[in-house]
Each structure stands twice: as structure tokens, then as C-alpha cells.
């Protein structure tokens, strides 16, 4: 386990380019299992979650090749289904929540998949009902092994298209079902589908591979199954959450920072939400410039009531951004309610911010009121342990804007979602040292 030693209070300056989107990478890499053809994916971030998924596919027999600094080639022409029965597969798949998205492609193409109860962030209950119920409607059957704590998913023949109304707009659930439906017989209609940009990107890659999908960008997808899919070339979007993280860092440190090639049209409501938090943003072509020389003031609603930021399915605010909004609000002028609806454990890191001097009232597992201090460097350094990716980056943002030197342990969690974040920030003027505990 490694740690960051962060000397706070240093302004950032310069230009930084966001990495490729982590969540999109996990989806489209799993989709390479749908074809025996070659699939080339570029702008792939070098982060542990993505690297571990690529290694898992390699052990399954998928040919994986790094063809450039951020480009990978995949060819799943000889998948070893026997490996799915091994303890090594269960161990590796369980450690990576994104591995749940191999179920749809494997069942659709080979009629068989196996899945342990997946790991990932400890942020509360993250059920798999949407995945399972949808695949059952397509004709798959599930068997749970209580000893191995794993599911075996099988289909007697080709999956059959159907109509389904999802019980929630699950992003990974939608991804799994779209991939499965692409090779199912007949027409599949998915209503209440997630429609995030990364789901749109997955659909576009599948179409490039030969799939027939209508309604891309909406919550009503119609997929006409085809007999097989071919290869394709695909480029990942910039990572929206990393973009939000850099905006938060610039705000907390009173810095001027240019974020280059951010894919503005795919950021949705995020820039406007930061503006309502008081952050100065300027758009130039496809760049965002954060110029935060003065302390920022939280907006209020038209009737004068306290501003609230709550997560919601796309095009609402991503739940992954709320930890960032919470920590940035600690030194703003004004108050804000942060309402994390989706995950009941994601706000539990605020006790560390309170230890740093932040004025936060944790109302319940889902809601926190932040009373901004109205000045830069209002937080004091402390020692913290990162419980998950998003809380970890929020802690790093807090440490960058705090007085003194903070220590953040368990930064392997941050490495799961952020590529060489310490090296990239140090080039902008941060003072971060990585140590091995």
C-alpha cells in the first residue's frame, strides 16, 4: 500500500490534458469479446482498473497488444472458456467490478459465463438485479454456487430478443444488455436505458462492428440482433470525472489552469454546475480555462433558498462528481446541500474533512450540508486513508488546498481511476511525494 505526502497551499499553473474515460474503457474492452475480429481502441488510460481488465481478458485467451502509447489491439478469436472455472479467474474478476460486463458478451457469443460477486469501491450496496433480470428475459439462466460465491450464466441456444423495462437506469446494466442483444435473435427493446455519453460511445463502437442499434443517446434503445460482429477502430472520450477533478483542484488552490481537449459537448450539466458553485470557467474551442484568483461564492436558487447539488441519471449530475463538489464548497462563501442519492456510504469520508477544519453537517448517509469558510487555505493538514476512488481524489483536492503537509494512505484506490496523477500535478506546480508504506 502506497501513500501521498502532499504539501498544500501551492498554486497550479499550465495546461493539462485529461486521460481517456475510465468507465467507457471498461465497457468497450469487454465488448471486444463479442467478435473474433481485431478491435483497436485508442486514448486508453494507464490506470489499474483498466490494466487489470486487459490482463484478465489476456488470461481468458484474448490476444492483447499495446500498439502505441495509449492504444491497444484486442482479438478474441480463441477464448478459453475452461479458464472461467478456475480459482484464478474468480480471484481476478472479483477484485474488479468492471468485470461484470463480460457476462453479456460471453453469454451472447458462447452461451456460457461465470461471475463472482464483484468487488470495486466500498460505497454501499450496488445490486446486479438489472443485469440478471434483463439477461433472463433474453433467455439466459442463472445458477448460484454458495460455496464459491459465484454465478454461472448459461443459454441453451441463441439469446432471443424481447422488450424490457429496466428497473433502474443502470449504466453497467445497460452496457451488458446492449452487448448481449447485439448478437441475440430478433429485436430487443430496452426502455429506461442509461444514456450517458459512454453508453453512446459503446453503441457507436458496436455499430462500427456491424450491430444494428437505434435510439442512441436516448433512454429507448432498439437493437436488431445480427449473426456475428467484426472488428473496428474506436477512440475513447476524455474522462469527465477527471475533468471535474482538475476544475476542483484549480478552484481550491486559487489557480489558473487550462484543460485541453475536454470534449465540451459531452460534459452535460457539469460546467454549469461548477459555475453555480461560483467557479470561474471560460470555454475556448474545446478547452476549459479555470481562472480562480478570487474566492468563489455559491449561488442560490431564484427564490433565495440554499443551493442543492444532487446526483441523477444522465443528463443529470454524475454521482462521481459529488465528492469533488463537497470538498470544493468547504472554502467558498455560502452554504450548499450535497445530496448523494445513489450510494449510502459515499459521504462517510467527510469526517476527515471535518478534522481538517471544514464546517460540514452530515445529516444522514445521503446528505451533507457544507458551510463554506469563504477563504483560501481554510483547511489544515491531516493524515487520511482513501476508502474509494472518488473519496480519495476529494482528499487529494483538500490536501492541495490545505495549510501544511497531509498524508493520504491507500492511494492504490486513486490509482484505479487516475493515471500518474502525482506526476501530472507536480508538473503543474503541486508538491506531492509518493511513498511505499
N, C-alpha and C positions, 0 to 999 in steps of 0.2 A: 504494500500500500504506500502511495506517494503523497506528498503534501506540497502546497504552495506557501511560500513566505512572501507576503505582499506588503510592500511599503506604500502606504496610502498618501494621498494629497498631491500626486503628480498629474499635471495636465497631459492630455493626449493631443497629438497633432499629426497630420499627414493624411494619407489615403490608404484605405483597406478594401480588399475585395472579398465579399462573402463566399464561403465554401458552397459546394453543391448541397442540395437539400437532403438531409439525413432520412426523413420519412419517405420521400419519393424514392431514394436509393433502395431502401429495404423492399418496397413494393415491386419496382421494376426488375430488381435482381432475382426475386422469387419468380417473376413472370418468365424468366429465361428457361424454366423447367417445362414450359408449355410446348417447346419446339426442339427439334433436332438440329435446326439451323443455327448459324452463328449470329449472336446478338452483341453489338458493340455499344457500350454505354460510356459517355464522357462526362466530365465535371464531377467525378465520383470523389467524395470526401474521404480522406485517410483518417477515419475515426474507428474506434474499436468495435462498435456495433456493426458497422458495415464490413470491416475486415473479418470479423468473426463469422458473419453470414457467408461471405465469399469462401472462407475456409471450410465451413460446413458443407456448402454445395460441392466443393472440391472433394471432400471425403465421400460424398454421395456418388462420385463418378463424373461430375460435370467438369469439363475442361475449362479452366480459368487461366487467363493470361493477361498480365499487365502490359498493355501496348503503348503506353505513354505516361506522362506524369500523373494524369488523373483519368486515364481511360482503360477500361477493362473489356476483354472479349470473353464471352461465355458460349459454350456449346454443350448442350445436354443430350448428346446422341447415344450415350451409353450410361444410363442411370442405374446404379446398384441398389435395387430395392431391398436386398438382403441386409444392407448396412442399416436400414431403418430398424431392424430388430436388435441391434447391438446396444450395449450399455453406453458405449462411446457416443452414439447418436443421441440417446436420451440426455446424457450429461450436457452435451454441447447445445442442443436445442432448448433445453430447459433454462440455460443461462442467458438466452437471447429471446426477448419477447417477439421481435420481428419474425422469428422463425415460424410463427403460427401461420404466416401467409404462404407457406409451402404446401399446406393442405389442399387448397383449391386446385392448383396446377397438377399435383401428383394424382389426386383422385380423378380429375378430368382426363388426364392423359394415360394413366396407368391403372386406374381403378383401385388404387391402394395408397394409403398414407398412414403415418403413425405420428403421434404428437404427445409429448409430455405436457403437464401443466406448466405453461411458460413462465419465465422469470421477467426481469426488467425492473423498472422503477417500483419502489415500495411506496406508492402514493394512494393506496386504497384499493378497493375491490374493482377489478377490471374483468368483467364476465365475458365468456365466449359464446353466450347463447345465440347472438345474432349470426355468428359463423355457423354454428351447428344446425340451428333451425333452418337456415337458408340452404345449406348443403343437403339436409334431409329432404327438403322439398324438391331438390333436383334429383333425388333418388339414392343418395348415399346413406349408409348405415353406420352407426357408431357402437363401439364396444369398449367399455372402460375396464382396465385392469387395475384393481385396487391395490395390488401388491407393488407393481411397477409404477403406479400412479400415471398411467399413460392411456391415451385413446388410440384405438385402431379404427380407421375410417375406410370403408370399402364400398365398392359399387359392383353389382353383378354384371353390368354391361355399361353401355354408354349412358352418361347422365342425360336426363330428359328436361328440356326447357319448361318453365312454368311461370306463373305470376306469383310474386311475393311482395308483401308489405313489411318492410323491416321494422322491428320493434324499437330500434333506435338508429340514428344516422351514424352508425359506427364506420370510421374510416377504414380500419383494417378489415372489418367485416365486409364492407362494400368491395374492397380490393379482392378479397378471397372469392367472393361470389361472382364478380365480373370475370375473373380469370377462369373460374370453373365453367361459367356459362359460355365462354368463348368457344369451348370445344363440346358443349352439350348439344344434343339433338333437338332441333326445333328452336322456338323463340322463348327467351326468358325476359320477363319484365320485372325490373326492380324499382319499387316505389319507396320513397323516403331514403333514397341512396345518399350517402355523403357526396358532396360535390366540390370538395377542396381542390385547389389547383393541382395538387399532387395526384389526386384521383383522376383529374382530367388528363394529366400527363401520362398516367398508366394507360388510360383508354386510348390515347393517341398512339402510344407505342404499340399497343395490341392491334390497332387498325393498320399501322405500318407493317405489322407481321401478317396481316390478312384477315383479322377479325372484322365483324360487322356490328358496329355499335352506333346507336342513335341516341340523341339527348345528352351528349357530352356537355358538362357544365351545369346541368340541371339535376334535380333530385328524382327524375324519372328516366331510367336507362332502359333501352330495349336492345337486347343482344340476340342476334340470329347466329346460332352455332354453326361452325364450319368443321370440316373433317380433319384439318390439320393447319398449323401455322408455320410460317417461315421465319427467316432471320430479319433483322432490322438494325438501323443505327438510331441512337437516342441520346439526347443531351439533357441532363438534369437542370432544373431551375435553381436559382440561388436559394439558400436556406432562409426562409422568412424569420425563423426564431433567432438565428444568429444575427440577422439584420437588426431585429428588435433589441438584441443584447448589446450590440455596438451603439445603438442610439442611447440606450440606458447608461452605458459607460461614459459616453460623451457628456450626457446631462449631469451625471453625478460628479464628474471631475471638472465641470465648467470649461469644456474643451471645444475646439473646432475640429471636426472630423468629416472627411468625405468618404462616403460609402459608394463604391464604384460598381456599376452594372448590377443593380439590385433587382431588376425585373419589376419596376414600379406597378405595372398593370396587374400583377399577380399578388400584390400585397394587401388588397382588400381594404378593410377599415383601419388597419394598423396605423398608418401615418396620421390619420385624423384623430385617432385615439391618443396618440402621443401629443398631438397639438393641444388637445383638451386637458392634458396633464400639464401644459404650459411649456412644452419643449419647442424650441425654435427649429423648424425644419424648412429647408429650401430644396426644391427639385430642379435639377439641371439635366435635361435629356433623361438618361436612365440612372443618374446618380442622385443620392440624397446627401445634403450637406447639413450637418448639425452644428449650429453656432450658438453655444450656450455660455456667453460671457457673464450674463447676469443670472441671478437666482430666478427660478421659474415659479409661476403661480397657477394653482389648479383652478380650472374653470368651474363654473356651477351650471346647473340646469337653468333653462329660461325663467322658471318660476323662483329661482334663487335657492333651491334646495341643493343639498350636498351631492357632489358628483359620485356616481357609482360606475365601476367597471366590472362587468360580469362576462364570463365566457359563454359561448354559444356556438352551435354548429355553423360552418361556413354559410354565408359570408359574415357571420358574427366574429367576435374576437376569440382567437385561439386560447385554450386553457394554458398552453405552454408559455404564454406571454404574461400571465397574471403575476407570477413571482417577480418578474422584472418590474412591472408597474408598481408593485407594492414597495420594493426597495427604493425605487427612484422617488416615490412620493414622500419618503421619510425626510428629505431636506427641502421640499417645496414649501411655498406659502399656501396654507389652506388645508382642508381635510378631504378625505376620499374614503368611500367604502369599496373594498375589494371583495367580490362575491364569486368564489370558486365553486361552481355548482356540480362539476362532474366528478371530482375526486376528493374524498373526505380527509385525506392525510397530507395534502399538498401545502397547507398553510402552517404545518407544525414546526417549520424551521424559524418562524418569527420570534421564538424565544431567544434565539441568538442575536437577532437584530435589536431586541429589547435590551439584552446585555450590552449592546454597543451604544445604547442611549436613545434608540428610536422610541417614539411615542406611538405605540400600537396597542389597540384593544382587540384581542382575539375573542370575538363574540361566540363562536361555536366552530366546529371543524371546517365550516364552509365560508365563514365571513370574518373579515378583519377591518377595523377602522384605523386608518393611518392619519395622525395629526402631524403635519409637516412642521419641521423646525424653522424653515424659512432662511436657511443659510448653508453655504457650502461647508464641507468637512465637519458636519454636526455629529457624526458618529465617531466612536472611539474603537481602537483596535481590540481584537479579542482572538481567542482560539475557537475554531469551529470544525465540525465534521459534516461533510456533504452527504445527505441522505439519498439524493437522486440528481439527475442531470440538471433540471431546471432550478431546484433549490441551490444546487452547487454554483451555478452561474450567477444567481442572485447574491449569494455570499461573496463571490469574487467581485461583483459590482460594488457591493457595500464596502469591501476591503479597499478597493481602489479609491473610494471617496472618503475614507475614514482618516482620522488622525492616528499616526503611529503605525506599527507593523503587526499585521494579523497573520495567523497561521490557519490554513484550511486543509484539513486532513481528508483522506479518502477521495482524492481528486481523480481516481480512476473513473468515478461516476461522471465527472466533467468531460474526461477524455472520450467517453462513449458518444458524445454528441458534438464536440468542438475540436477541430483539427489544430494541434500545436498552438493552442490558444495563448500560452505564456510567451512563446517566441514571437508570435504575431503582435501581441500587445506591447512587448518590450521594444519592438521596432518603432512603435508609436510614442514611446516615452514612459511607459509603465515600468515599475520596478518589481519584477516577480522572479523568484528563485524556486525552481523545482528541486525537491529533495526526496530521497528514498527513506522511508521510516524503518 
